[in-house]
């Protein structure tokens, strides 16, 4: 625990509540827009399969309300407690990733075993596991800062853990989640002071490993071929992407109107989950697309800014955690939107805060509570006039260059 965090924890003063309005307003805007788009995109599917056109959006609304409770709960927890229990959380994460691979325990859907059955709902273990792994990496980067910067052993230990978690995700298989976790985890090590030679080597080896995973699987090769030329087989392997491109093209400047999408009428698979962005582009046009992109950019910017403020206050664990949230959120949104637009191969990642999916929504809102707590503690530390820790200067410079 840093000196700043200890001084803040021991203070008898009751700091006034400080909330980042940019972060909260952008999250609420995305959440409400997501509920509207899930309503529109899921109605044909819900009516055909569940007999109620509003069945899925009712579930999504319930998850959103529970997620808001998760935000409030996470905000009430001191951020240093996440650091203190980092090892235990990492063990829970690995247990979750292993548990879904056990036959009879993990739930299989669409050829992937990513879920645990909780009775009335399925829980996607990788969502929570990724958060716990990143929390541990942030705590490691604080505890082993000098070892990380000066020795190969200090680099290999967290990388081995990260690679093991990524490998478990690839076995499920969940290529998209593995990519996001590796990038976010590696980013934490980078801002913690990982030497550039290891950064370049890590990116090179990581790229080769992911390329081998992509070309070593028959279904991923089919996805890659469909990505490169979806029109070669528009009614089979390229069907999903061609329908997504048709939806985006129909939207033009202002869209065809809310609820007026044609592609969601059994043409576009996964319209309310992975491809909700395509339905949004069709119904709200370029104007809606730019609005969504702006909101995600605001989220990433605020996460980077909060990370910078935490580093300036000497709260390095909090700085790393806020920064990893920004990278995770921004990269997952970029991948989902890129898949919808045909810029990236299909990955099976949801659009944060907008796609239908209970686990993704709950974990994202839990993340939000943690970052809001970090912002509140940084403001309190500033009011207590805590000096900047000398050990944080290098990380602060890297965060300032990003923010």
C-alpha positions in Angstrom: 0.0 0.0 0.0 1.4 3.4 -0.9 2.0 6.2 1.6 -0.7 8.2 0.1 -3.3 5.5 0.5 -2.3 4.8 4.1 -2.5 8.5 5.0 -5.9 8.8 3.3 -7.2 5.6 5.1 -6.0 6.9 8.5 -7.4 10.4 8.1 -10.3 11.2 10.5 -11.7 13.8 8.2 -14.8 12.9 6.3 -14.1 13.9 2.7 -17.1 15.2 0.7 -18.4 13.0 -2.0 -16.8 13.7 -5.4 -18.2 12.2 -8.6 -16.8 12.5 -12.1 -19.8 14.0 -14.0 -18.2 13.2 -17.4 -17.7 9.5 -16.6 -21.2 9.1 -15.1 -23.1 11.0 -17.8 -21.3 9.1 -20.6 -22.0 5.7 -19.0 -25.6 6.6 -18.4 -26.0 7.8 -22.0 -24.5 4.5 -23.4 -26.6 2.4 -21.0 -29.9 4.1 -21.9 -29.1 4.1 -25.6 -28.2 0.4 -25.2 -31.5 -0.4 -23.6 -33.3 1.4 -26.5 -31.3 -0.5 -29.1 -31.7 -3.9 -27.4 -35.4 -3.3 -27.3 -35.5 -2.5 -31.0 -33.0 -5.3 -32.1 -34.4 -8.1 -29.9 -38.2 -7.7 -30.5 -38.4 -10.0 -33.5 -36.2 -12.7 -31.8 -38.1 -12.4 -28.5 -41.5 -12.7 -30.1 -40.5 -15.6 -32.2 -38.7 -17.6 -29.6 -40.1 -16.5 -26.3 -43.6 -15.4 -27.2 -43.1 -11.9 -25.7 -41.4 -9.1 -27.8 -40.1 -7.4 -24.6 -38.8 -10.5 -22.8 -35.1 -9.8 -23.5 -35.2 -6.1 -22.8 -36.9 -6.8 -19.5 -34.0 -9.1 -18.6 -31.5 -6.5 -19.7 -33.3 -3.8 -17.6 -33.1 -6.1 -14.6 -29.4 -6.6 -15.1 -28.9 -2.9 -15.5 -30.6 -2.2 -12.2 -28.6 -4.9 -10.5 -25.5 -3.5 -12.2 -26.2 -0.1 -10.7 -26.3 -1.7 -7.3 -22.9 -3.3 -8.1 -21.6 0.2 -9.0 -22.8 1.6 -5.6 -21.3 -1.4 -3.8 -17.9 -1.1 -5.5 -17.9 2.7 -4.9 -18.4 2.0 -1.1 -15.3 -0.2 -1.0 -12.0 1.4 -0.4 -9.8 0.9 -3.4 -6.8 -0.4 -1.4 -8.9 -3.4 -0.4 -8.8 -4.6 -4.0 -5.0 -4.4 -3.8 -4.9 -6.2 -0.5 -6.9 -9.2 -1.8 -5.4 -9.2 -5.3 -3.9 -12.7 -4.9 -7.1 -14.2 -3.7 -9.0 -12.6 -6.6 -6.5 -13.9 -9.1 -7.0 -17.5 -7.7 -10.7 -17.1 -8.0 -10.3 -15.9 -11.6 -8.2 -19.0 -12.5 -10.7 -21.2 -10.8 -13.6 -19.7 -12.8 -11.7 -20.1 -16.1 -10.9 -23.8 -15.2 -14.4 -24.5 -14.0 -16.1 -23.7 -17.3 -13.8 -26.2 -19.0 -15.1 -29.1 -16.8 -17.5 -31.3 -18.8 -20.9 -31.2 -17.2 -20.2 -27.9 -15.4 -19.5 -25.5 -18.2 -22.4 -24.6 -20.5 -21.8 -24.9 -24.2 -23.4 -22.6 -26.8 -22.5 -21.9 -30.4 -19.5 -24.2 -30.1 -17.9 -22.5 -27.1 -17.9 -23.4 -23.4 -17.8 -20.0 -21.7 -20.7 -20.1 -19.2 -21.6 -21.5 -15.8 -25.3 -22.2 -15.1 -26.7 -20.4 -12.1 -30.2 -21.8 -12.6 -32.3 -19.1 -14.1 -29.3 -17.4 -15.9 -25.9 -18.4 -17.3 -22.9 -16.6 -16.0 -20.0 -15.9 -18.4 -17.0 -16.6 -16.2 -14.4 -14.8 -18.4 -15.9 -11.4 -17.8 -15.3 -11.4 -14.1 -12.1 -13.4 -14.4 -10.5 -10.8 -16.6 -11.3 -8.1 -14.0 -9.7 -10.1 -11.2 -6.6 -10.9 -13.3 -6.1 -7.3 -14.0 -6.5 -6.3 -10.4 -3.8 -8.8 -9.4 -1.4 -7.5 -12.2 -1.9 -3.9 -10.9 -1.1 -5.0 -7.4 2.0 -6.9 -8.6 3.2 -3.9 -10.5 3.1 -1.8 -7.3 4.7 -4.5 -5.0 7.4 -5.5 -7.5 8.0 -2.2 -9.3 11.8 -2.3 -9.0 12.0 -6.0 -9.9 9.7 -5.4 -12.9 11.9 -2.6 -14.2 15.3 -4.2 -13.5 15.2 -8.0 -13.9 14.0 -10.5 -16.4 12.5 -12.6 -13.6 10.3 -9.7 -12.5 9.0 -9.5 -16.0 8.4 -13.3 -16.6 6.4 -13.9 -13.5 3.4 -11.7 -14.3 3.7 -12.5 -18.0 3.5 -16.2 -17.2 0.3 -15.7 -15.2 -1.1 -13.5 -18.0 -0.3 -16.0 -20.7 -1.8 -18.9 -18.6 -5.1 -16.9 -18.2 -5.1 -16.1 -21.9 -4.5 -19.7 -22.8 -7.5 -20.8 -20.7 -9.6 -18.3 -22.6 -8.4 -19.6 -26.0 -9.3 -23.2 -24.9 -13.0 -22.1 -24.3 -12.5 -20.7 -27.1 -12.8 -17.0 -26.6 -10.3 -15.3 -28.9 -11.7 -11.8 -28.4 -11.6 -11.9 -24.6 -8.1 -13.3 -24.7 -7.0 -10.5 -27.0 -8.4 -7.8 -24.7 -7.0 -9.3 -21.5 -3.5 -9.7 -23.0 -3.5 -6.1 -24.3 -4.8 -4.6 -21.0 -2.5 -6.7 -18.9 0.5 -5.9 -21.0 -0.4 -2.2 -20.9 -0.4 -2.3 -17.0 3.1 -3.7 -17.1 4.1 -1.0 -19.6 3.0 2.0 -17.6 4.5 0.4 -14.5 7.9 0.8 -16.1 8.4 -2.3 -18.2 11.6 -1.7 -20.3 11.0 -1.0 -24.0 13.0 -4.1 -25.1 10.6 -6.3 -23.2 7.6 -4.3 -24.6 8.8 -4.9 -28.2 9.6 -8.5 -27.5 6.2 -9.1 -25.8 4.3 -7.6 -28.7 6.3 -9.6 -31.2 5.8 -12.9 -29.4 2.2 -12.1 -28.5 1.5 -11.4 -32.2 3.0 -14.6 -33.3 1.1 -16.6 -30.6 -2.2 -15.1 -31.6 -1.5 -15.6 -35.3 -0.7 -19.3 -34.6 -3.9 -19.6 -32.6 -5.9 -18.0 -35.5 -4.3 -20.2 -38.2 -4.2 -23.3 -36.1 -8.0 -23.6 -35.9 -10.3 -24.6 -38.8 -13.2 -22.5 -37.6 -11.0 -19.4 -37.1 -9.6 -20.0 -40.6 -13.2 -20.0 -41.9 -13.9 -16.8 -40.1 -10.7 -15.2 -41.5 -11.7 -16.2 -45.0 -15.2 -14.8 -44.5 -13.6 -11.6 -43.2 -11.3 -11.2 -46.2 -14.1 -11.8 -48.8 -17.5 -12.2 -47.2 -19.2 -11.8 -50.6 -17.6 -15.0 -51.9 -20.0 -17.0 -49.8 -22.8 -14.5 -48.7 -25.3 -17.2 -47.7 -23.0 -19.2 -45.4 -19.6 -18.2 -43.9 -20.0 -14.6 -45.0 -23.7 -14.3 -44.2 -23.3 -12.5 -40.8 -20.8 -9.9 -42.1 -22.6 -9.2 -45.3 -25.9 -8.6 -43.4 -24.1 -6.3 -41.0 -22.6 -4.3 -43.9 -26.0 -4.1 -45.5 -27.5 -2.7 -42.3 -24.8 -0.1 -41.9 -25.1 0.9 -45.5 -28.8 1.4 -45.3 -28.4 3.8 -42.4 -26.8 6.5 -44.5 -26.7 9.9 -42.7 -29.7 9.9 -40.3 -30.9 6.3 -40.5 -34.1 4.6 -41.5 -35.8 5.5 -38.2 -35.8 4.0 -34.7 -37.5 0.5 -34.8 -37.5 0.5 -38.6 -34.5 -1.8 -39.2 -35.1 -4.6 -41.8 -31.9 -6.5 -41.0 -33.0 -7.4 -37.5 -36.0 -9.3 -39.0 -34.2 -12.7 -39.0 -31.6 -11.5 -41.5 -28.8 -10.4 -39.2 -27.7 -13.1 -36.7 -27.0 -12.0 -33.1 -28.7 -8.6 -33.8 -29.2 -7.8 -30.1 -25.8 -9.1 -28.9 -22.6 -8.9 -31.0 -24.2 -6.9 -33.8 -26.4 -4.3 -32.0 -24.1 -1.6 -33.4 -25.1 -2.6 -37.0 -28.8 -2.2 -36.0 -28.0 1.2 -34.4 -26.2 2.3 -37.6 -29.2 1.2 -39.7 -31.8 3.0 -37.6 -29.9 6.1 -36.5 -27.4 6.5 -39.3 -24.0 8.2 -39.2 -25.3 10.6 -36.6 -26.0 7.8 -34.2 -22.7 6.2 -34.9 -20.7 9.4 -34.2 -22.7 9.9 -31.0 -21.7 6.4 -29.8 -18.1 6.8 -30.8 -17.9 10.1 -29.0 -19.3 8.6 -25.8 -16.8 5.8 -25.8 -13.9 8.3 -26.4 -15.1 10.3 -23.4 -15.0 7.2 -21.3 -11.5 6.3 -22.3 -10.3 9.9 -21.9 -11.8 10.1 -18.3 -10.3 6.8 -17.3 -6.9 8.0 -18.5 -7.3 11.3 -16.7 -8.3 9.6 -13.5 -5.3 7.3 -13.8 -3.1 10.4 -14.2 -4.6 12.1 -11.1 -4.1 8.9 -9.1 -0.4 8.7 -10.2 0.1 12.4 -9.3 -1.3 11.7 -5.8 1.0 8.7 -5.4 -1.8 6.1 -5.6 -0.1 3.9 -8.1 -2.3 0.8 -7.7 -5.3 3.0 -8.4 -3.6 4.6 -11.3 -2.9 1.3 -12.9 -6.4 0.0 -12.3 -8.1 3.1 -13.8 -5.8 2.9 -16.8 -6.5 -0.8 -17.4 -10.2 0.0 -17.3 -9.8 2.6 -20.1 -7.8 0.2 -22.2 -10.2 -2.7 -21.6 -13.3 -0.7 -22.4 -11.8 1.2 -25.4 -10.3 -1.9 -27.0 -13.4 -4.1 -26.6 -15.6 -1.3 -28.1 -13.1 -0.9 -30.9 -13.1 -4.6 -31.7 -16.9 -4.9 -31.6 -17.4 -1.9 -33.8 -14.6 -3.1 -36.1 -16.2 -6.5 -36.5 -19.6 -4.9 -37.3 -18.0 -2.8 -40.0 -15.9 -5.6 -41.5 -12.6 -4.1 -40.4 -11.8 -7.0 -38.1 -12.7 -10.7 -38.2 -15.6 -11.9 -36.1 -14.6 -12.2 -32.4 -17.8 -12.7 -30.4 -17.3 -9.7 -28.2 -20.2 -7.6 -26.9 -20.3 -3.8 -27.2 -19.8 -2.7 -23.6 -22.9 -1.2 -21.9 -25.0 -1.6 -25.1 -25.1 -5.2 -26.2 -27.6 -7.7 -24.6 -25.7 -9.7 -22.0 -26.1 -9.8 -18.3 -22.6 -10.7 -17.2 -20.9 -8.2 -19.4 -23.2 -5.4 -18.2 -22.7 -6.3 -14.5 -19.0 -6.5 -14.7 -18.7 -3.2 -16.7 -20.8 -1.4 -14.1 -18.8 -3.0 -11.3 -15.7 -1.6 -13.0 -17.3 1.8 -13.1 -17.9 1.8 -9.3 -14.2 1.0 -8.8 -13.0 3.8 -11.1 -15.5 6.3 -9.5 -14.1 5.4 -6.1 -10.6 6.0 -7.3 -11.6 9.4 -8.6 -13.2 10.2 -5.2 -10.1 9.2 -3.3 -7.9 11.2 -5.6 -10.0 14.3 -5.0 -9.8 13.6 -1.2 -6.1 13.1 -1.4 -5.7 16.4 -3.2 -7.7 18.2 -0.5 -5.5 16.7 2.1 -2.5 18.2 0.3 -0.6 14.9 0.0 2.6 15.4 -1.9 3.4 13.4 -5.0 5.4 10.3 -4.3 8.8 10.3 -6.0 8.5 6.6 -7.1 5.4 7.5 -9.1 7.0 10.1 -11.4 8.0 7.7 -14.2 4.5 6.1 -14.4 3.0 9.6 -14.2 5.0 10.7 -17.2 3.8 7.7 -19.2 0.2 8.3 -18.2 0.4 12.0 -19.0 1.7 11.1 -22.5 -1.4 8.9 -23.0 -4.0 11.2 -21.5 
